[in-house]
Amino acid sequence: MSTVGTDQSAAAPATWCPSGDARAPESVVLGVRSGADGRVTYLADPVPASEVLGAVPEGIEPTRVLRFASHCVTGCANRRGNDCTLVERVLTLPPPAAAEARAVPRCHLRSRCQWWQQTGVDACHRCPAVTTATFQEDELATLVADPSTTPEQLASWIAASA
């Protein structure tokens, strides 16, 4: 079993990405995408990605059905200094319905989560809707996933689509 959030060694990274690389050696399954809207249902405990990747049927991209967490890395396209620009773009999206906003999803990653450390509870409310796999027909998700998209561009696209 993985020890997300419990490794206190000096070499341990400060934060984990909740939209991480499934094939990173330390990667764990954060949750399962389910339902018609594909929202993430979080696992109670982390499961090493290496234990489940082989169980995903051939031809199905693992990120289509699972969300992974892995170490935040300085070379990430979404990294700007110590901040994650992906969560900044995610927070540009309209907030969840009032009923959803009251409950913060249980998450085994929170104590080490870059998004939580950077933005607090706001990221937690939007995190279940984040998908690692984007599809060409979903223009908004494609814009959010693109590191070159600014929050201002997203806000403009959302306003124009309303």
Helices and strands as residue ranges (DSSP letters): E 16-17, E 28-34, E 39-48, H 49-52, G 53-55, H 62-65, E 66-71, E 79-80, E 83-84, H 85-90, H 98-102, G 110-112, H 114-119, H 121-126, G 127-129, H 139-145, H 151-161
